[in-house]
Amino acid sequence: RELTGKTIADVRRRGKFLIFSFANFDKLLVVNPMLGGRFALASRAAPALPSTCFTLQLGKALDIRFLDSTLMARIYLTADPATDVPSFAQLGPDALDPVLTFDEFTKRLRKHRGELKNVLRNQAFVSGIGNAYADEILFAAKLRPLRRASSLDDAQRRALYDAMRDTLRDAVSTAAQQYAAGKHPLHKQERGFMKIHGRKKTTCPRCGHRISVVHPGGEATYYCRGCQL
């Protein structure tokens, strides 16, 4: 109710969080979509789906609707995200933030000795990388997900950093082009361009080896035993 009639002034992202600020209002709307949260652009006249959680109106004819069929998303209205939003204060630099230089990345990586995929998904290390894109980044870097971060040499750390930046930039660009062309509804998750994640029972596009899938910790991890070392 506090947002009724308010005007959106800015939208930004930090890691996996979307942050909406409003004109002449000191609180922020902080959204963590989790696994099932999606924003959908819809005509005001279009019937709302049962999974609609809230609606932001754009002018007189369009809505931005937040949908969550899993009921896992977390939504906060707060003037102080660092205090009121769990884990927000501990977020590391965003994976695409210019402040995250290779030197800074290396310095942060040296503090972690665990498995590479777990390190990439650790939001206190670098924020914004989830399960699927961790697989894609490690595939691009030719590194196995279960390999220890402490085992990397300088060249492999460089490959990991470059793969992280390139993979995420390419994904943002590709998804934006596909959505703009109307190929996929905004609220549908599109991952058809991914090279390895979700490619069960297929072969590696780089070396032709059969793609492996394991479930450490319960979530699927995809990688190639042939070319990821």
C-alpha positions as CSV (number, residue, x, y, z in Angstrom):
1,R,0.0,0.0,0.0
2,E,2.9,2.4,0.6
3,L,3.8,2.2,-3.1
4,T,0.4,3.1,-4.4
5,G,0.7,6.2,-6.6
6,K,4.4,6.4,-6.3
7,T,6.6,7.0,-9.5
8,I,9.5,4.8,-10.3
9,A,12.7,6.9,-10.5
10,D,15.3,4.3,-11.1
11,V,15.9,0.5,-11.5
12,R,19.3,-1.1,-10.9
13,R,20.7,-4.5,-10.2
14,R,23.2,-5.7,-7.6
15,G,24.1,-9.3,-7.9
16,K,20.8,-11.2,-8.0
17,F,18.8,-8.4,-6.5
18,L,16.7,-5.9,-8.5
19,I,16.3,-2.5,-6.7
20,F,13.6,0.0,-7.5
21,S,13.7,3.5,-6.2
22,F,10.8,6.0,-6.3
23,A,10.5,9.7,-6.6
24,N,10.0,11.5,-3.2
25,F,10.0,8.3,-1.3
26,D,12.8,7.1,1.0
27,K,12.2,3.3,0.7
28,L,13.5,0.9,-1.9
29,L,11.7,-2.1,-3.4
30,V,14.3,-4.9,-3.3
31,V,13.4,-8.1,-5.2
32,N,15.3,-11.4,-5.1
33,P,13.5,-13.5,-7.8
34,M,15.2,-16.7,-6.6
35,L,14.4,-19.7,-8.8
36,G,10.9,-18.9,-10.1
37,G,10.5,-15.1,-10.0
38,R,9.9,-13.4,-13.3
39,F,8.8,-10.0,-14.5
40,A,6.3,-9.8,-17.3
41,L,5.3,-6.9,-19.5
42,A,1.5,-7.0,-20.0
43,S,-1.3,-4.9,-21.3
44,R,-3.4,-3.4,-18.5
45,A,-6.4,-5.1,-19.9
46,A,-4.8,-8.6,-19.9
47,P,-6.0,-10.9,-17.2
48,A,-3.5,-11.5,-14.4
49,L,-2.0,-14.9,-14.1
50,P,-2.6,-16.7,-10.7
51,S,1.1,-16.4,-10.0
52,T,1.1,-12.6,-10.1
53,C,2.5,-11.2,-6.8
54,F,2.4,-7.5,-7.6
55,T,2.0,-5.0,-10.4
56,L,3.9,-1.8,-11.4
57,Q,1.9,0.4,-13.8
58,L,3.6,2.0,-16.8
59,G,1.5,4.9,-18.0
60,K,-2.1,4.2,-18.9
61,A,-1.8,1.0,-20.8
62,L,1.0,-1.2,-19.7
63,D,1.9,-3.1,-16.5
64,I,5.1,-4.8,-15.2
65,R,3.9,-7.8,-13.3
66,F,6.0,-9.9,-11.0
67,L,5.2,-13.6,-11.3
68,D,6.3,-16.4,-9.0
69,S,4.8,-19.8,-9.4
70,T,7.3,-21.3,-6.9
71,L,6.6,-18.8,-4.1
72,M,10.3,-18.7,-3.4
73,A,11.0,-15.0,-4.3
74,R,11.8,-12.6,-1.6
75,I,10.5,-9.0,-1.7
76,Y,11.4,-6.2,0.6
77,L,10.3,-2.6,1.1
78,T,13.1,-0.9,3.1
79,A,15.1,2.3,3.5
80,D,18.1,0.2,4.6
81,P,18.7,-3.0,2.5
82,A,22.0,-3.6,4.3
83,T,20.1,-4.1,7.5
84,D,16.8,-5.5,6.4
85,V,17.7,-7.8,3.5
86,P,19.4,-11.0,4.4
87,S,22.9,-11.3,2.9
88,F,22.7,-8.0,1.2
89,A,25.4,-6.4,3.3
90,Q,27.8,-9.3,2.6
91,L,27.5,-9.1,-1.2
92,G,30.8,-9.1,-3.1
93,P,31.3,-6.9,-6.2
94,D,29.0,-7.7,-9.1
95,A,30.6,-10.1,-11.7
96,L,30.3,-7.4,-14.4
97,D,31.2,-4.4,-12.2
98,P,34.3,-2.5,-13.6
99,V,35.7,-2.3,-10.1
100,L,36.2,-6.1,-10.3
101,T,39.5,-6.0,-12.1
102,F,41.5,-9.1,-12.7
103,D,43.8,-8.2,-9.9
104,E,40.9,-7.8,-7.5
105,F,39.3,-11.0,-8.7
106,T,42.6,-12.9,-8.1
107,K,43.0,-11.4,-4.7
108,R,39.5,-12.5,-3.7
109,L,40.0,-15.9,-5.3
110,R,43.1,-16.6,-3.3
111,K,41.0,-16.5,-0.1
112,H,38.9,-19.5,-1.3
113,R,40.2,-23.1,-1.5
114,G,36.9,-24.9,-2.2
115,E,35.4,-26.3,-5.4
116,L,35.3,-23.8,-8.3
117,K,31.6,-24.0,-8.8
118,N,30.8,-23.4,-5.2
119,V,33.3,-20.4,-5.1
120,L,31.6,-18.8,-8.2
121,R,28.2,-19.2,-6.6
122,N,29.3,-17.7,-3.3
123,Q,27.7,-14.3,-3.4
124,A,30.2,-12.9,-0.9
125,F,33.0,-13.7,-3.4
126,V,31.4,-12.3,-6.5
127,S,27.7,-11.5,-6.7
128,G,25.3,-12.4,-9.5
129,I,26.3,-15.9,-10.6
130,G,23.9,-18.8,-10.1
131,N,24.0,-22.5,-10.9
132,A,23.5,-22.4,-14.6
133,Y,25.9,-19.6,-15.4
134,A,28.6,-21.1,-13.2
135,D,28.4,-24.2,-15.5
136,E,28.7,-22.0,-18.6
137,I,31.6,-20.0,-17.2
138,L,33.6,-23.0,-16.2
139,F,33.0,-24.6,-19.6
140,A,34.3,-21.5,-21.3
141,A,37.3,-21.5,-19.0
142,K,37.9,-25.2,-19.7
143,L,37.9,-25.9,-15.9
144,R,36.1,-28.7,-14.1
145,P,33.4,-27.6,-11.6
146,L,34.7,-29.8,-8.8
147,R,38.3,-28.7,-9.1
148,R,39.7,-26.8,-6.1
149,A,40.2,-23.1,-6.6
150,S,43.5,-23.3,-4.8
151,S,44.9,-25.6,-7.6
152,L,44.7,-22.9,-10.3
153,D,47.8,-21.4,-11.8
154,D,48.0,-17.8,-13.1
155,A,46.9,-18.6,-16.6
156,Q,43.9,-20.6,-15.4
157,R,42.8,-17.8,-13.1
158,R,43.0,-15.4,-16.0
159,A,41.0,-17.8,-18.1
160,L,38.3,-18.0,-15.4
161,Y,38.1,-14.2,-15.1
162,D,37.8,-13.7,-18.8
163,A,35.3,-16.5,-19.2
164,M,33.2,-15.0,-16.4
165,R,33.0,-11.5,-18.0
166,D,32.6,-12.8,-21.6
167,T,30.0,-15.4,-20.8
168,L,27.8,-13.0,-18.8
169,R,28.1,-10.2,-21.3
170,D,27.2,-12.5,-24.2
171,A,24.3,-13.9,-22.3
172,V,22.9,-10.4,-21.5
173,S,23.3,-9.4,-25.2
174,T,21.8,-12.6,-26.6
175,A,18.8,-12.7,-24.3
176,A,18.1,-9.0,-24.8
177,Q,18.1,-9.5,-28.6
178,Q,15.8,-12.5,-28.4
179,Y,13.3,-10.8,-26.1
180,A,13.4,-7.6,-28.2
181,A,12.6,-9.6,-31.3
182,G,9.6,-11.2,-29.6
183,K,11.1,-14.7,-29.8
184,H,10.3,-15.4,-26.1
185,P,7.8,-13.9,-23.6
186,L,9.6,-11.7,-21.1
187,H,8.5,-13.9,-18.1
188,K,9.8,-17.1,-19.7
189,Q,13.3,-18.2,-18.9
190,E,15.3,-18.6,-22.1
191,R,18.4,-20.7,-22.0
192,G,18.5,-22.2,-25.5
193,F,21.8,-20.4,-26.2
194,M,23.6,-22.1,-23.4
195,K,26.5,-24.4,-24.5
196,I,26.5,-26.9,-21.7
197,H,24.0,-26.4,-18.9
198,G,20.9,-28.4,-19.4
199,R,22.5,-30.4,-22.2
200,K,22.0,-33.9,-20.8
201,K,22.5,-36.8,-23.1
202,T,24.2,-34.6,-25.7
203,T,27.9,-34.2,-26.8
204,C,30.3,-31.4,-26.1
205,P,30.1,-28.7,-28.8
206,R,33.9,-28.2,-28.4
207,C,35.4,-31.7,-28.3
208,G,32.5,-34.1,-29.0
209,H,32.8,-35.9,-25.7
210,R,29.6,-36.9,-23.9
211,I,28.4,-34.2,-21.5
212,S,28.3,-35.4,-17.8
213,V,25.8,-34.3,-15.2
214,V,26.3,-34.8,-11.4
215,H,24.3,-33.6,-8.5
216,P,26.6,-32.4,-5.7
217,G,24.5,-30.7,-3.0
218,G,21.3,-31.6,-4.9
219,E,21.6,-29.2,-7.9
220,A,22.6,-30.4,-11.4
221,T,26.1,-29.6,-12.6
222,Y,26.9,-30.1,-16.2
223,Y,30.5,-30.4,-17.6
224,C,32.7,-32.1,-20.1
225,R,35.2,-34.7,-18.9
226,G,37.0,-34.4,-22.3
227,C,38.0,-30.8,-22.3
228,Q,37.4,-29.3,-18.8
229,L,40.6,-30.0,-16.7
